């Protein structure tokens, strides 16, 4: 899975990244995500649609939350692994 494009998008769209991370933390619940980010639920829906457009080549159209959960988990694990390698 090529992920360079995804990292570039995360680098320049921190609100989108923050929304996706929170969405996964909130188990895919839009209202809970909106409350945690102090945003209107429609703002969260808009950001999720934007993310789906960006991620479509990587994730496809079905099971968005499940695939996003795996992607975010791998993204976070990669960061932990990279930090661990630099500390040794």
C-alpha positions as CSV (number, residue, x, y, z in Angstrom):
1,X,0.0,0.0,0.0
2,X,1.7,3.3,-1.0
3,X,1.3,5.7,1.9
4,X,3.5,8.6,0.8
5,X,0.5,10.5,-0.6
6,X,-1.4,10.0,2.6
7,X,1.4,11.4,4.8
8,X,1.6,14.5,2.5
9,X,-2.1,15.1,2.9
10,X,-1.9,14.7,6.6
11,X,1.1,17.1,6.7
12,X,-1.0,19.9,5.0
13,X,-4.4,19.2,6.5
14,X,-4.0,18.9,10.2
15,X,-7.7,19.5,10.9
16,X,-8.5,16.5,8.7
17,X,-5.9,14.4,10.5
18,X,-7.2,15.5,13.9
19,X,-10.8,14.7,12.8
20,X,-9.9,11.2,11.6
21,X,-7.9,10.4,14.7
22,X,-10.8,11.6,16.9
23,X,-13.4,9.8,14.8
24,X,-11.5,6.5,15.3
25,X,-11.1,7.3,19.1
26,X,-14.9,7.9,19.2
27,X,-15.6,4.5,17.5
28,X,-17.0,6.2,14.4
29,X,-19.6,8.2,16.2
30,X,-20.0,11.6,14.4
31,X,-21.9,13.3,17.2
32,X,-19.3,12.2,19.8
33,X,-16.5,13.3,17.5
34,X,-18.1,16.7,16.9
35,X,-18.6,17.3,20.6
36,X,-15.0,16.4,21.4
37,X,-13.6,18.7,18.7
38,X,-16.2,21.5,19.4
39,X,-17.4,21.3,15.8
40,X,-20.8,21.0,14.2
41,X,-21.7,17.4,13.2
42,X,-22.0,18.6,9.6
43,X,-18.4,19.9,9.7
44,X,-17.3,16.4,10.8
45,X,-19.4,14.9,7.9
46,X,-17.8,17.3,5.4
47,X,-14.3,16.4,6.7
48,X,-15.1,12.6,6.5
49,X,-16.3,13.1,2.9
50,X,-13.1,14.9,2.1
51,X,-11.0,12.1,3.6
52,X,-13.0,9.5,1.7
53,X,-12.1,11.3,-1.6
54,X,-8.4,11.4,-0.6
55,X,-8.3,7.9,0.7
56,X,-10.4,6.2,-2.0
57,X,-7.4,4.9,-4.0
58,X,-6.1,3.3,-0.8
59,X,-9.2,2.1,0.9
60,X,-12.0,1.8,-1.7
61,X,-15.6,2.7,-1.0
62,X,-16.8,0.0,1.4
63,X,-16.2,-0.4,5.2
64,X,-14.7,3.0,5.5
65,X,-14.6,3.1,9.3
66,X,-13.0,-0.4,9.6
67,X,-10.4,0.4,7.1
68,X,-9.7,3.8,8.5
69,X,-9.3,2.2,12.0
70,X,-6.6,-0.2,10.6
71,X,-4.9,2.6,8.7
72,X,-4.8,5.0,11.8
73,X,-3.6,2.2,14.0
74,X,-0.7,1.4,11.6
75,X,0.0,5.1,11.3
76,X,0.3,5.5,15.1
77,X,2.3,2.3,15.5
78,X,4.7,3.5,12.8
79,X,5.3,6.7,14.7
80,X,6.0,4.8,18.0
81,X,8.3,2.4,16.2
82,X,10.2,5.3,14.6
83,X,10.6,7.1,17.9
84,X,11.8,3.9,19.6
85,X,14.4,3.3,16.9
86,X,15.8,6.8,17.2
87,X,16.1,6.6,21.0
88,X,18.3,3.5,20.9
